[in-house]
Structures are given as structure tokens and as C-alpha cells.
Amino acid sequence: MGLFDFFKKKPGPDPVDPVSGLTLKTMKTGYYVDYDLKTWQVVSTNRYDWGEGDLTHEWQLESHDDIIYLELEPDDEDYWSISRKRPFQSLDARVKKVITESDDAPDTITFEGKEFFLDETGGALFYKDDAPGREVFKWDYVDDSGKFYLTIEQWGETDYEISLGQKAEEYQFSSILPNA
């Protein structure tokens, strides 16, 4: 061994990159992601189980001043959307009356100046993080463009939530990092 051989780097395993392979689909509670010029933290990872292996995944994301829900509906291709909760009371009084009195929703709803058309309905078990499942029934509406969504969720007999959302693309998200 020569004098300069001592200073040569010894062969060994390649260093492991702890952030390679992180994707939206693999985000967990505590992770961070950039979207819409803000950094968001994943505060819960949820799923809707519609039965027969049909799952919808949801990540609740919080920034310093906002809360959004990132949803993935896998099908032949992945469908991503972003939504924000709105007060159920912000629905038109006639719509609320139809829903609460008949346990059904109308075929069309006008909300915040947009007309939405009933697209899908169904019941699921909702799992927040690793907690036991809760029953939920959803009415999903879409506007004419197919870009904007309105969802009404019924939890139990009298607890309703609505959310307003829009289509999203995976490329809109960047810098996914674990909280370590």
C-alpha cells in the first residue's frame, strides 16, 4: 500500500437518500408538502372504504392559515382533488330542508354562484388515521366544466358537512419531506 492509497476513499455502500421515492400517495401524518406557494403539513391520513376494495384516500393538510383536503380516487387513472370545508348553513335553506327532511339531496344545487349536478351517491366507512371506521353517506356534485366539486356528507342522523373542491394534478405538489 502506497502512501497516497491511505487517503483514497474506501469502497462501501452507496449513501441512502432518505427522501427519494416520496410521493403524494406515500405521504404520512407529519409529512410536509408544498402546494400553491405554501408549505402544508399532513395532520391526518384518512380513507373512505366503499366496499369490495374500492378506496378513496384523503390527506388533511394544514398551513399557517388554512386547511385543505387532498383526495385521491384511484380508477383506471388517478383522480386528485383539493377541497375546503364550508358551513352546512351556507347552503340554500330549501336545499337544507330537502336533505334533512327526506335524507336525500336534490339533483342540482346552486352554491356560490355555480350550478352543480348530482354525480354520485354512496355510503362508506371513513377511517381517520388508524381509528375505527365511522359510517358516512356522501352526495357528490360536479359543475358543467368537470373541474369543480361540491360534496355533502351525512354523519349520523343530523350531522352534515359540505366541502367545495376542484380538480388537482400531482405536478402541482412538490418538496415532499418527512417530519424527522
LUMROTOR-395003 format. One line per 8 residues: number of its first residue (from 1); their letters; for each residue x, y, z of N, C-alpha, C. Coordinates in pm, whole numbers, padded with zeros to 5 digits. Layout:
LUMROTOR-395003
NUM) A) X,Y,Z,X,Y,Z,X,Y,Z ~ ...
end
This chain:
LUMROTOR-395003
1) MGLFDFFK) 00086,-00117,00000,00000,00000,00000,00090,00123,00000 ~ 00064,00210,-00098,00145,00330,-00108,00095,00436,-00012 ~ 00175,00539,00005,00143,00649,00095,00010,00715,00059 ~ -00017,00733,-00070,-00138,00802,-00111,-00261,00711,-00111 ~ -00241,00579,-00108,-00354,00487,-00101,-00431,00504,00030 ~ -00366,00552,00133,-00428,00571,00263,-00542,00674,00255 ~ -00526,00774,00169,-00623,00882,00160,-00735,00856,00060 ~ -00724,00748,-00013,-00829,00716,-00111,-00954,00669,-00037
9) KKPGPDPV) -01066,00704,-00095,-01195,00663,-00037,-01208,00512,-00051 ~ -01244,00450,00057,-01262,00305,00055,-01400,00274,-00002 ~ -01407,00169,-00084,-01540,00135,-00137,-01633,00091,-00025 ~ -01758,00126,-00039,-01860,00088,00060,-01996,00107,-00001 ~ -02098,00087,00080,-02234,00101,00026,-02261,00246,-00012 ~ -02344,00263,-00114,-02383,00398,-00154,-02465,00459,-00042 ~ -02447,00590,-00020,-02528,00653,00084,-02677,00646,00047 ~ -02761,00631,00146,-02905,00620,00125,-02965,00759,00128
17) DPVSGLTL) -03045,00792,00027,-03115,00920,00023,-03248,00901,00094 ~ -03266,00964,00212,-03388,00939,00290,-03515,00998,00230 ~ -03503,01083,00128,-03624,01144,00073,-03657,01098,-00068 ~ -03577,01008,-00125,-03611,00960,-00259,-03731,00867,-00251 ~ -03810,00870,-00352,-03926,00782,-00356,-04048,00835,-00283 ~ -04041,00955,-00226,-04157,01012,-00159,-04253,01067,-00264 ~ -04379,01027,-00255,-04481,01073,-00349,-04604,01115,-00270 ~ -04697,01178,-00339,-04822,01214,-00272,-04890,01091,-00213
25) KTMKTGYY) -04889,00981,-00288,-04956,00859,-00243,-04893,00801,-00117 ~ -04765,00826,-00094,-04696,00765,00021,-04684,00860,00139 ~ -04746,00979,00131,-04737,01074,00243,-04805,01016,00367 ~ -04745,01048,00480,-04798,01004,00609,-04819,01125,00699 ~ -04892,01105,00808,-04912,01211,00905,-04777,01264,00950 ~ -04764,01396,00950,-04640,01462,00989,-04557,01508,00872 ~ -04579,01454,00753,-04503,01495,00634,-04536,01639,00597 ~ -04448,01698,00517,-04468,01832,00463,-04471,01825,00311
33) VDYDLKTW) -04548,01917,00250,-04556,01924,00105,-04584,02070,00067 ~ -04529,02112,-00046,-04554,02246,-00097,-04664,02241,-00201 ~ -04758,02336,-00189,-04869,02349,-00283,-04918,02493,-00280 ~ -04940,02551,-00394,-04999,02683,-00406,-04920,02787,-00325 ~ -04789,02784,-00338,-04697,02879,-00275,-04697,02874,-00122 ~ -04738,02762,-00064,-04738,02744,00081,-04682,02607,00114 ~ -04630,02595,00234,-04589,02465,00286,-04701,02416,00377 ~ -04740,02290,00355,-04851,02229,00427,-04798,02110,00506
41) QVVSTNRY) -04857,02085,00622,-04824,01965,00698,-04942,01869,00694 ~ -04913,01741,00674,-05016,01638,00676,-05052,01615,00823 ~ -05177,01647,00862,-05218,01629,01001,-05301,01502,01021 ~ -05351,01445,00912,-05415,01313,00922,-05417,01248,00784 ~ -05413,01116,00784,-05425,01037,00662,-05549,00951,00678 ~ -05644,00972,00589,-05776,00912,00603,-05809,00830,00479 ~ -05913,00747,00492,-05960,00674,00375,-06110,00646,00389 ~ -06174,00640,00273,-06314,00601,00263,-06314,00462,00201
49) DWGEGDLT) -06378,00367,00268,-06389,00231,00216,-06531,00212,00166 ~ -06545,00206,00033,-06676,00194,-00031,-06719,00050,-00046 ~ -06634,-00045,-00004,-06664,-00187,-00016,-06601,-00247,-00141 ~ -06581,-00376,-00137,-06525,-00452,-00249,-06392,-00395,-00298 ~ -06309,-00349,-00204,-06176,-00300,-00238,-06171,-00161,-00298 ~ -06284,-00092,-00304,-06291,00043,-00360,-06259,00144,-00249 ~ -06141,00207,-00257,-06096,00301,-00155,-06073,00439,-00216 ~ -06103,00541,-00137,-06065,00678,-00169,-05974,00723,-00055
57) HEWQLESH) -05859,00783,-00089,-05763,00827,00011,-05772,00978,00028 ~ -05752,01024,00153,-05763,01166,00183,-05653,01205,00281 ~ -05591,01319,00254,-05490,01374,00345,-05540,01511,00388 ~ -05548,01533,00520,-05583,01666,00571,-05453,01743,00585 ~ -05446,01858,00516,-05325,01939,00513,-05351,02074,00579 ~ -05257,02118,00662,-05269,02248,00728,-05148,02333,00698 ~ -05174,02461,00668,-05068,02559,00657,-05086,02653,00776 ~ -05012,02761,00777,-05024,02853,00890,-05160,02921,00898
65) DDIIYLEL) -05236,02925,00786,-05362,02998,00787,-05477,02929,00713 ~ -05462,02799,00684,-05564,02734,00602,-05564,02583,00626 ~ -05675,02519,00595,-05688,02373,00599,-05749,02330,00466 ~ -05686,02231,00402,-05740,02175,00279,-05738,02023,00291 ~ -05813,01960,00201,-05819,01815,00196,-05777,01772,00056 ~ -05672,01692,00050,-05624,01636,-00076,-05684,01497,-00087 ~ -05752,01471,-00197,-05819,01341,-00214,-05770,01272,-00340 ~ -05750,01142,-00327,-05710,01058,-00440,-05815,00951,-00459
73) EPDDEDYW) -05872,00950,-00579,-05966,00844,-00616,-05902,00764,-00729 ~ -05844,00648,-00693,-05781,00567,-00798,-05888,00497,-00882 ~ -05865,00494,-01010,-05952,00424,-01103,-05860,00373,-01213 ~ -05899,00378,-01337,-05807,00343,-01445,-05686,00437,-01442 ~ -05710,00559,-01396,-05603,00654,-01368,-05634,00721,-01236 ~ -05538,00793,-01180,-05558,00859,-01051,-05628,00993,-01070 ~ -05731,01018,-00989,-05801,01146,-00990,-05775,01216,-00858 ~ -05712,01334,-00866,-05677,01413,-00748,-05770,01534,-00739
81) SISRKRPF) -05803,01573,-00616,-05880,01695,-00595,-05840,01758,-00463 ~ -05866,01887,-00454,-05842,01966,-00333,-05977,02024,-00292 ~ -06009,02017,-00163,-06135,02076,-00118,-06116,02147,00015 ~ -06212,02234,00043,-06218,02306,00170,-06358,02290,00227 ~ -06367,02275,00358,-06497,02265,00424,-06567,02400,00421 ~ -06697,02396,00412,-06783,02513,00422,-06892,02481,00524 ~ -06947,02582,00590,-07056,02554,00686,-07180,02501,00613 ~ -07241,02401,00671,-07364,02345,00613,-07471,02454,00602
89) QSLDARVK) -07468,02548,00695,-07566,02657,00695,-07552,02748,00574 ~ -07440,02739,00501,-07422,02826,00384,-07499,02775,00262 ~ -07553,02653,00271,-07641,02604,00164,-07773,02679,00167 ~ -07837,02688,00053,-07969,02747,00043,-08064,02676,00141 ~ -08150,02750,00209,-08240,02694,00311,-08329,02584,00253 ~ -08374,02599,00127,-08460,02496,00066,-08384,02365,00047 ~ -08256,02376,00008,-08174,02256,-00012,-08154,02185,00122 ~ -08120,02262,00226,-08102,02202,00359,-08230,02133,00405
97) KVITESDD) -08344,02195,00378,-08472,02137,00420,-08496,02003,00350 ~ -08473,01998,00218,-08492,01874,00142,-08403,01764,00200 ~ -08277,01796,00224,-08181,01697,00273,-08218,01648,00413 ~ -08247,01739,00504,-08272,01699,00643,-08408,01632,00661 ~ -08506,01666,00576,-08639,01606,00592,-08656,01476,00515 ~ -08584,01460,00404,-08606,01341,00322,-08486,01247,00318 ~ -08374,01286,00381,-08250,01208,00374,-08207,01184,00230 ~ -08242,01277,00142,-08199,01271,00004,-08164,01412,-00039
105) APDTITFE) -08087,01424,-00144,-08045,01557,-00191,-08101,01582,-00330 ~ -08119,01709,-00365,-08172,01740,-00498,-08070,01707,-00608 ~ -08120,01702,-00730,-08033,01670,-00845,-07940,01784,-00882 ~ -07982,01908,-00855,-07896,02024,-00882,-07894,02115,-00760 ~ -07779,02181,-00741,-07761,02276,-00632,-07684,02395,-00687 ~ -07731,02515,-00655,-07654,02634,-00686,-07585,02678,-00558 ~ -07453,02694,-00566,-07374,02728,-00448,-07263,02823,-00491 ~ -07255,02937,-00423,-07153,03039,-00451,-07147,03073,-00600
113) GKEFFLDE) -07267,03085,-00660,-07277,03129,-00799,-07255,03022,-00903 ~ -07229,02897,-00864,-07209,02788,-00959,-07323,02688,-00946 ~ -07359,02629,-01060,-07459,02524,-01058,-07388,02388,-01061 ~ -07427,02302,-00966,-07368,02169,-00953,-07475,02064,-00978 ~ -07431,01955,-01042,-07523,01847,-01078,-07482,01720,-01005 ~ -07580,01648,-00952,-07554,01524,-00879,-07480,01426,-00970 ~ -07367,01377,-00921,-07283,01286,-01000,-07284,01146,-00941 ~ -07263,01136,-00808,-07257,01005,-00741,-07310,01017,-00600
121) TGGALFYK) -07363,00907,-00550,-07401,00898,-00409,-07353,00763,-00358 ~ -07334,00756,-00228,-07296,00626,-00173,-07255,00636,-00027 ~ -07256,00520,00035,-07216,00509,00175,-07081,00442,00186 ~ -07008,00481,00290,-06874,00426,00311,-06844,00419,00459 ~ -06737,00350,00490,-06678,00358,00623,-06559,00453,00611 ~ -06554,00552,00699,-06448,00652,00699,-06350,00620,00811 ~ -06223,00610,00776,-06117,00582,00873,-06026,00702,00882 ~ -06022,00767,00999,-05931,00879,01023,-05807,00823,01089
129) DDAPGREV) -05692,00839,01023,-05568,00778,01068,-05595,00629,01091 ~ -05573,00579,01212,-05594,00437,01238,-05713,00411,01330 ~ -05801,00512,01344,-05918,00498,01431,-06020,00404,01367 ~ -06110,00346,01448,-06216,00262,01391,-06302,00340,01292 ~ -06361,00269,01197,-06440,00332,01092,-06571,00390,01141 ~ -06613,00500,01078,-06743,00564,01103,-06823,00563,00974 ~ -06951,00540,00984,-07036,00541,00866,-07059,00683,00818 ~ -07055,00700,00686,-07082,00829,00624,-07156,00803,00493
137) FKWDYVDD) -07246,00895,00459,-07313,00891,00330,-07277,01018,00257 ~ -07242,01006,00127,-07197,01123,00051,-07281,01143,-00075 ~ -07304,01271,-00104,-07361,01313,-00231,-07253,01396,-00300 ~ -07208,01353,-00414,-07104,01424,-00488,-07166,01493,-00609 ~ -07136,01622,-00621,-07185,01704,-00731,-07067,01756,-00811 ~ -07090,01785,-00938,-06986,01840,-01025,-07050,01950,-01109 ~ -06970,02051,-01146,-07023,02157,-01233,-07009,02116,-01379 ~ -07059,02200,-01470,-07055,02169,-01614,-06915,02147,-01667
145) SGKFYLTI) -06817,02217,-01612,-06680,02206,-01663,-06611,02077,-01620 ~ -06663,02014,-01514,-06599,01895,-01459,-06479,01926,-01372 ~ -06452,02054,-01347,-06335,02095,-01267,-06369,02119,-01120 ~ -06493,02159,-01093,-06531,02197,-00957,-06631,02098,-00899 ~ -06616,02073,-00768,-06695,01973,-00698,-06761,02032,-00575 ~ -06875,01978,-00541,-06943,02006,-00416,-06980,01871,-00355 ~ -06946,01852,-00229,-06978,01726,-00163,-07055,01755,-00036 ~ -07160,01679,-00015,-07237,01684,00110,-07216,01550,00178
153) EQWGETDY) -07175,01554,00304,-07155,01432,00382,-07253,01431,00498 ~ -07314,01315,00520,-07403,01297,00634,-07339,01199,00730 ~ -07318,01245,00854,-07259,01165,00961,-07368,01143,01065 ~ -07422,01026,01075,-07530,01001,01170,-07660,01062,01121 ~ -07751,01084,01214,-07885,01130,01177,-07890,01277,01135 ~ -07820,01364,01206,-07840,01508,01184,-07711,01587,01164 ~ -07599,01522,01148,-07471,01592,01134,-07430,01593,00986 ~ -07426,01714,00928,-07393,01730,00786,-07272,01820,00770
161) EISLGQKA) -07193,01794,00667,-07081,01880,00630,-07084,01897,00479 ~ -07036,02011,00433,-07019,02029,00289,-06876,02072,00263 ~ -06830,02040,00144,-06698,02087,00102,-06704,02125,-00045 ~ -06626,02224,-00078,-06617,02274,-00213,-06476,02246,-00262 ~ -06465,02187,-00380,-06332,02149,-00427,-06315,02166,-00575 ~ -06192,02135,-00616,-06161,02142,-00758,-06058,02036,-00793 ~ -06055,02005,-00920,-05962,01908,-00971,-05819,01956,-00943 ~ -05729,01862,-00914,-05588,01894,-00892,-05503,01797,-00973
169) EEYQFSSI) -05379,01834,-00993,-05283,01750,-01064,-05164,01725,-00974 ~ -05108,01608,-00983,-04995,01569,-00897,-04877,01664,-00912 ~ -04855,01716,-01031,-04740,01804,-01053,-04752,01938,-00977 ~ -04869,01973,-00927,-04887,02096,-00852,-04825,02089,-00713 ~ -04784,01971,-00671,-04728,01948,-00538,-04580,01919,-00552 ~ -04500,01971,-00458,-04356,01949,-00466,-04296,01944,-00325 ~ -04170,01913,-00320,-04091,01915,-00195,-04156,01836,-00084 ~ -04188,01711,-00110,-04247,01624,-00007,-04134,01580,00086
177) LPNA) -04152,01608,00215,-04049,01575,00313,-04112,01510,00435 ~ -04044,01410,00491,-04094,01352,00617,-04063,01445,00734 ~ -04132,01429,00841,-04108,01507,00963,-04015,01425,01049 ~ -03888,01449,01034,-03791,01369,01109,-03693,01454,01182
end
